[in-house]
Amino acid sequence: MVQIGDVFEEMAKHFKSGAATGLNVAYQFNISGPQGGIWAFKIVNSACELVKGGVDAPSVEISLADKDWMAIREGKLNSQMAFMQGKLKIKGDMNLAMKLQSMFPIT
């Protein structure tokens, strides 16, 4: 069984730096449930750093259950649909949140 922490490690490996040009932001994921935890991506000068445990002042916070996060990553749940259904909550800059998919395409 794939662990959520492994998913974030894979995302960091497949980060598309060209999509992050000029950004100085932090995306934090607050995952609830048995596999839950907090992970953040600090993006500065087109470089990405995965931070387990999160950061102090994220630009965007994304909160959802572990099963919904895995369903999104596996292509079984559309993130926009999850948002509209209230399964995925976003706090912070919505424009930045929308850039996530171009920086971390689902592989």
Rosetta constraint file for C-alpha pairs under 8 A:
AtomPair CA 2 CA 6 HARMONIC 6.83 0.50
AtomPair CA 2 CA 7 HARMONIC 7.46 0.50
AtomPair CA 3 CA 7 HARMONIC 6.69 0.50
AtomPair CA 3 CA 35 HARMONIC 7.17 0.50
AtomPair CA 4 CA 8 HARMONIC 6.62 0.50
AtomPair CA 4 CA 35 HARMONIC 6.45 0.50
AtomPair CA 4 CA 36 HARMONIC 7.59 0.50
AtomPair CA 4 CA 66 HARMONIC 7.47 0.50
AtomPair CA 4 CA 70 HARMONIC 7.38 0.50
AtomPair CA 5 CA 9 HARMONIC 6.39 0.50
AtomPair CA 6 CA 10 HARMONIC 6.21 0.50
AtomPair CA 7 CA 11 HARMONIC 6.17 0.50
AtomPair CA 8 CA 12 HARMONIC 6.28 0.50
AtomPair CA 8 CA 39 HARMONIC 7.54 0.50
AtomPair CA 8 CA 50 HARMONIC 7.60 0.50
AtomPair CA 9 CA 13 HARMONIC 6.48 0.50
AtomPair CA 9 CA 50 HARMONIC 7.36 0.50
AtomPair CA 10 CA 14 HARMONIC 6.37 0.50
AtomPair CA 11 CA 15 HARMONIC 6.13 0.50
AtomPair CA 11 CA 104 HARMONIC 6.03 0.50
AtomPair CA 12 CA 41 HARMONIC 7.91 0.50
AtomPair CA 12 CA 48 HARMONIC 6.80 0.50
AtomPair CA 12 CA 49 HARMONIC 7.22 0.50
AtomPair CA 12 CA 50 HARMONIC 6.49 0.50
AtomPair CA 12 CA 104 HARMONIC 7.79 0.50
AtomPair CA 14 CA 104 HARMONIC 6.53 0.50
AtomPair CA 14 CA 105 HARMONIC 7.66 0.50
AtomPair CA 15 CA 48 HARMONIC 7.11 0.50
AtomPair CA 15 CA 103 HARMONIC 5.61 0.50
AtomPair CA 15 CA 104 HARMONIC 5.27 0.50
AtomPair CA 15 CA 105 HARMONIC 7.84 0.50
AtomPair CA 16 CA 20 HARMONIC 7.21 0.50
AtomPair CA 16 CA 102 HARMONIC 7.31 0.50
AtomPair CA 16 CA 103 HARMONIC 4.79 0.50
AtomPair CA 16 CA 104 HARMONIC 6.45 0.50
AtomPair CA 17 CA 21 HARMONIC 6.81 0.50
AtomPair CA 17 CA 46 HARMONIC 4.87 0.50
AtomPair CA 17 CA 47 HARMONIC 6.30 0.50
AtomPair CA 17 CA 48 HARMONIC 7.70 0.50
AtomPair CA 17 CA 103 HARMONIC 6.83 0.50
AtomPair CA 18 CA 46 HARMONIC 6.82 0.50
AtomPair CA 18 CA 103 HARMONIC 7.88 0.50
AtomPair CA 19 CA 46 HARMONIC 7.89 0.50
AtomPair CA 19 CA 99 HARMONIC 7.94 0.50
AtomPair CA 19 CA 102 HARMONIC 6.15 0.50
AtomPair CA 19 CA 103 HARMONIC 5.36 0.50
AtomPair CA 20 CA 43 HARMONIC 7.43 0.50
AtomPair CA 20 CA 45 HARMONIC 7.77 0.50
AtomPair CA 20 CA 46 HARMONIC 5.12 0.50
AtomPair CA 20 CA 47 HARMONIC 7.96 0.50
AtomPair CA 20 CA 103 HARMONIC 6.54 0.50
AtomPair CA 21 CA 45 HARMONIC 6.69 0.50
AtomPair CA 21 CA 46 HARMONIC 5.25 0.50
AtomPair CA 22 CA 44 HARMONIC 7.83 0.50
AtomPair CA 22 CA 45 HARMONIC 6.22 0.50
AtomPair CA 22 CA 46 HARMONIC 6.91 0.50
AtomPair CA 23 CA 43 HARMONIC 6.59 0.50
AtomPair CA 23 CA 44 HARMONIC 6.05 0.50
AtomPair CA 23 CA 45 HARMONIC 6.52 0.50
AtomPair CA 23 CA 46 HARMONIC 6.86 0.50
AtomPair CA 24 CA 42 HARMONIC 7.69 0.50
AtomPair CA 24 CA 43 HARMONIC 5.57 0.50
AtomPair CA 24 CA 44 HARMONIC 4.49 0.50
AtomPair CA 24 CA 45 HARMONIC 6.71 0.50
AtomPair CA 25 CA 42 HARMONIC 6.01 0.50
AtomPair CA 25 CA 43 HARMONIC 5.32 0.50
AtomPair CA 25 CA 44 HARMONIC 6.64 0.50
AtomPair CA 25 CA 58 HARMONIC 7.21 0.50
AtomPair CA 25 CA 59 HARMONIC 5.69 0.50
AtomPair CA 26 CA 40 HARMONIC 6.56 0.50
AtomPair CA 26 CA 41 HARMONIC 5.50 0.50
AtomPair CA 26 CA 42 HARMONIC 4.37 0.50
AtomPair CA 26 CA 43 HARMONIC 6.01 0.50
AtomPair CA 26 CA 55 HARMONIC 7.56 0.50
AtomPair CA 26 CA 57 HARMONIC 7.74 0.50
AtomPair CA 26 CA 58 HARMONIC 4.82 0.50
AtomPair CA 26 CA 59 HARMONIC 5.18 0.50
AtomPair CA 26 CA 60 HARMONIC 6.60 0.50
AtomPair CA 27 CA 40 HARMONIC 5.34 0.50
AtomPair CA 27 CA 41 HARMONIC 5.19 0.50
AtomPair CA 27 CA 42 HARMONIC 6.61 0.50
AtomPair CA 27 CA 58 HARMONIC 5.78 0.50
AtomPair CA 27 CA 59 HARMONIC 6.04 0.50
AtomPair CA 27 CA 60 HARMONIC 4.94 0.50
AtomPair CA 27 CA 61 HARMONIC 6.04 0.50
AtomPair CA 27 CA 62 HARMONIC 7.59 0.50
AtomPair CA 28 CA 38 HARMONIC 7.09 0.50
AtomPair CA 28 CA 39 HARMONIC 5.81 0.50
AtomPair CA 28 CA 40 HARMONIC 4.06 0.50
AtomPair CA 28 CA 41 HARMONIC 6.47 0.50
AtomPair CA 28 CA 54 HARMONIC 6.10 0.50
AtomPair CA 28 CA 55 HARMONIC 7.23 0.50
AtomPair CA 28 CA 58 HARMONIC 5.94 0.50
AtomPair CA 28 CA 59 HARMONIC 7.86 0.50
AtomPair CA 28 CA 60 HARMONIC 6.17 0.50
AtomPair CA 28 CA 61 HARMONIC 4.75 0.50
AtomPair CA 28 CA 62 HARMONIC 6.12 0.50
AtomPair CA 29 CA 38 HARMONIC 5.64 0.50
AtomPair CA 29 CA 39 HARMONIC 5.28 0.50
AtomPair CA 29 CA 40 HARMONIC 5.93 0.50
AtomPair CA 29 CA 54 HARMONIC 7.73 0.50
AtomPair CA 29 CA 61 HARMONIC 5.90 0.50
AtomPair CA 29 CA 62 HARMONIC 4.82 0.50
AtomPair CA 29 CA 63 HARMONIC 5.87 0.50
AtomPair CA 30 CA 36 HARMONIC 7.56 0.50
AtomPair CA 30 CA 37 HARMONIC 6.24 0.50
AtomPair CA 30 CA 38 HARMONIC 4.76 0.50
AtomPair CA 30 CA 39 HARMONIC 6.88 0.50
AtomPair CA 30 CA 61 HARMONIC 7.11 0.50
AtomPair CA 30 CA 62 HARMONIC 6.02 0.50
AtomPair CA 30 CA 63 HARMONIC 4.61 0.50
AtomPair CA 30 CA 64 HARMONIC 6.61 0.50
AtomPair CA 31 CA 35 HARMONIC 7.74 0.50
AtomPair CA 31 CA 36 HARMONIC 4.60 0.50
AtomPair CA 31 CA 37 HARMONIC 5.24 0.50
AtomPair CA 31 CA 38 HARMONIC 6.10 0.50
AtomPair CA 31 CA 63 HARMONIC 5.84 0.50
AtomPair CA 31 CA 64 HARMONIC 5.33 0.50
AtomPair CA 31 CA 65 HARMONIC 5.40 0.50
AtomPair CA 31 CA 66 HARMONIC 5.58 0.50
AtomPair CA 31 CA 69 HARMONIC 7.69 0.50
AtomPair CA 32 CA 36 HARMONIC 4.41 0.50
AtomPair CA 32 CA 37 HARMONIC 6.56 0.50
AtomPair CA 32 CA 63 HARMONIC 7.69 0.50
AtomPair CA 32 CA 64 HARMONIC 6.25 0.50
AtomPair CA 32 CA 65 HARMONIC 4.62 0.50
AtomPair CA 32 CA 66 HARMONIC 5.69 0.50
AtomPair CA 33 CA 65 HARMONIC 5.74 0.50
AtomPair CA 33 CA 66 HARMONIC 5.47 0.50
AtomPair CA 33 CA 67 HARMONIC 7.72 0.50
AtomPair CA 34 CA 66 HARMONIC 7.30 0.50
AtomPair CA 35 CA 66 HARMONIC 6.05 0.50
AtomPair CA 36 CA 65 HARMONIC 7.42 0.50
AtomPair CA 36 CA 66 HARMONIC 5.85 0.50
AtomPair CA 37 CA 53 HARMONIC 7.14 0.50
AtomPair CA 38 CA 52 HARMONIC 6.36 0.50
AtomPair CA 38 CA 53 HARMONIC 4.86 0.50
AtomPair CA 38 CA 54 HARMONIC 5.44 0.50
AtomPair CA 39 CA 50 HARMONIC 7.08 0.50
AtomPair CA 39 CA 51 HARMONIC 5.75 0.50
AtomPair CA 39 CA 52 HARMONIC 4.66 0.50
AtomPair CA 39 CA 53 HARMONIC 5.42 0.50
AtomPair CA 39 CA 54 HARMONIC 4.95 0.50
AtomPair CA 40 CA 50 HARMONIC 5.80 0.50
AtomPair CA 40 CA 51 HARMONIC 5.00 0.50
AtomPair CA 40 CA 52 HARMONIC 6.46 0.50
AtomPair CA 40 CA 53 HARMONIC 7.32 0.50
AtomPair CA 40 CA 54 HARMONIC 4.84 0.50
AtomPair CA 40 CA 55 HARMONIC 6.53 0.50
AtomPair CA 40 CA 58 HARMONIC 7.98 0.50
AtomPair CA 41 CA 48 HARMONIC 6.28 0.50
AtomPair CA 41 CA 49 HARMONIC 5.51 0.50
AtomPair CA 41 CA 50 HARMONIC 4.69 0.50
AtomPair CA 41 CA 51 HARMONIC 6.08 0.50
AtomPair CA 42 CA 48 HARMONIC 5.68 0.50
AtomPair CA 42 CA 49 HARMONIC 5.13 0.50
AtomPair CA 42 CA 50 HARMONIC 6.53 0.50
AtomPair CA 42 CA 51 HARMONIC 7.24 0.50
AtomPair CA 43 CA 47 HARMONIC 5.50 0.50
AtomPair CA 43 CA 48 HARMONIC 4.59 0.50
AtomPair CA 43 CA 49 HARMONIC 6.51 0.50
AtomPair CA 44 CA 48 HARMONIC 6.70 0.50
AtomPair CA 51 CA 55 HARMONIC 7.16 0.50
AtomPair CA 59 CA 92 HARMONIC 5.88 0.50
AtomPair CA 59 CA 93 HARMONIC 6.57 0.50
AtomPair CA 59 CA 96 HARMONIC 7.99 0.50
AtomPair CA 60 CA 90 HARMONIC 6.94 0.50
AtomPair CA 60 CA 91 HARMONIC 5.74 0.50
AtomPair CA 60 CA 92 HARMONIC 4.58 0.50
AtomPair CA 60 CA 93 HARMONIC 5.88 0.50
AtomPair CA 60 CA 94 HARMONIC 7.70 0.50
AtomPair CA 60 CA 96 HARMONIC 7.18 0.50
AtomPair CA 60 CA 97 HARMONIC 6.51 0.50
AtomPair CA 61 CA 90 HARMONIC 5.66 0.50
AtomPair CA 61 CA 91 HARMONIC 5.01 0.50
AtomPair CA 61 CA 92 HARMONIC 6.38 0.50
AtomPair CA 62 CA 88 HARMONIC 6.92 0.50
AtomPair CA 62 CA 89 HARMONIC 5.69 0.50
AtomPair CA 62 CA 90 HARMONIC 4.70 0.50
AtomPair CA 62 CA 91 HARMONIC 6.55 0.50
AtomPair CA 63 CA 88 HARMONIC 5.83 0.50
AtomPair CA 63 CA 89 HARMONIC 5.12 0.50
AtomPair CA 63 CA 90 HARMONIC 6.51 0.50
AtomPair CA 64 CA 68 HARMONIC 6.63 0.50
AtomPair CA 64 CA 69 HARMONIC 6.59 0.50
AtomPair CA 64 CA 87 HARMONIC 5.95 0.50
AtomPair CA 64 CA 88 HARMONIC 4.90 0.50
AtomPair CA 64 CA 89 HARMONIC 6.51 0.50
AtomPair CA 65 CA 69 HARMONIC 6.26 0.50
AtomPair CA 65 CA 87 HARMONIC 7.40 0.50
AtomPair CA 65 CA 88 HARMONIC 7.96 0.50
AtomPair CA 66 CA 70 HARMONIC 6.23 0.50
AtomPair CA 67 CA 71 HARMONIC 6.17 0.50
AtomPair CA 68 CA 72 HARMONIC 6.22 0.50
AtomPair CA 68 CA 77 HARMONIC 7.31 0.50
AtomPair CA 68 CA 82 HARMONIC 7.87 0.50
AtomPair CA 68 CA 87 HARMONIC 7.25 0.50
AtomPair CA 69 CA 73 HARMONIC 6.28 0.50
AtomPair CA 70 CA 74 HARMONIC 6.03 0.50
AtomPair CA 71 CA 75 HARMONIC 6.17 0.50
AtomPair CA 71 CA 76 HARMONIC 4.91 0.50
AtomPair CA 71 CA 77 HARMONIC 5.19 0.50
AtomPair CA 72 CA 76 HARMONIC 5.79 0.50
AtomPair CA 72 CA 77 HARMONIC 4.58 0.50
AtomPair CA 72 CA 78 HARMONIC 5.92 0.50
AtomPair CA 72 CA 79 HARMONIC 6.11 0.50
AtomPair CA 73 CA 77 HARMONIC 7.96 0.50
AtomPair CA 73 CA 106 HARMONIC 6.34 0.50
AtomPair CA 74 CA 106 HARMONIC 7.97 0.50
AtomPair CA 75 CA 106 HARMONIC 7.87 0.50
AtomPair CA 77 CA 81 HARMONIC 7.32 0.50
AtomPair CA 77 CA 82 HARMONIC 6.90 0.50
AtomPair CA 78 CA 82 HARMONIC 6.18 0.50
AtomPair CA 79 CA 83 HARMONIC 6.15 0.50
AtomPair CA 79 CA 88 HARMONIC 7.41 0.50
AtomPair CA 80 CA 84 HARMONIC 6.26 0.50
AtomPair CA 81 CA 85 HARMONIC 6.07 0.50
AtomPair CA 82 CA 86 HARMONIC 6.21 0.50
AtomPair CA 82 CA 87 HARMONIC 5.01 0.50
AtomPair CA 82 CA 88 HARMONIC 5.35 0.50
AtomPair CA 83 CA 87 HARMONIC 5.80 0.50
AtomPair CA 83 CA 88 HARMONIC 4.52 0.50
AtomPair CA 83 CA 89 HARMONIC 6.18 0.50
AtomPair CA 84 CA 88 HARMONIC 7.86 0.50
AtomPair CA 90 CA 94 HARMONIC 7.40 0.50
AtomPair CA 90 CA 97 HARMONIC 7.69 0.50
AtomPair CA 93 CA 97 HARMONIC 6.41 0.50
AtomPair CA 94 CA 98 HARMONIC 6.26 0.50
AtomPair CA 95 CA 99 HARMONIC 6.74 0.50
AtomPair CA 96 CA 100 HARMONIC 6.99 0.50
AtomPair CA 99 CA 103 HARMONIC 6.66 0.50
AtomPair CA 100 CA 104 HARMONIC 5.96 0.50
AtomPair CA 100 CA 105 HARMONIC 8.00 0.50
AtomPair CA 101 CA 105 HARMONIC 5.14 0.50
AtomPair CA 101 CA 106 HARMONIC 7.51 0.50
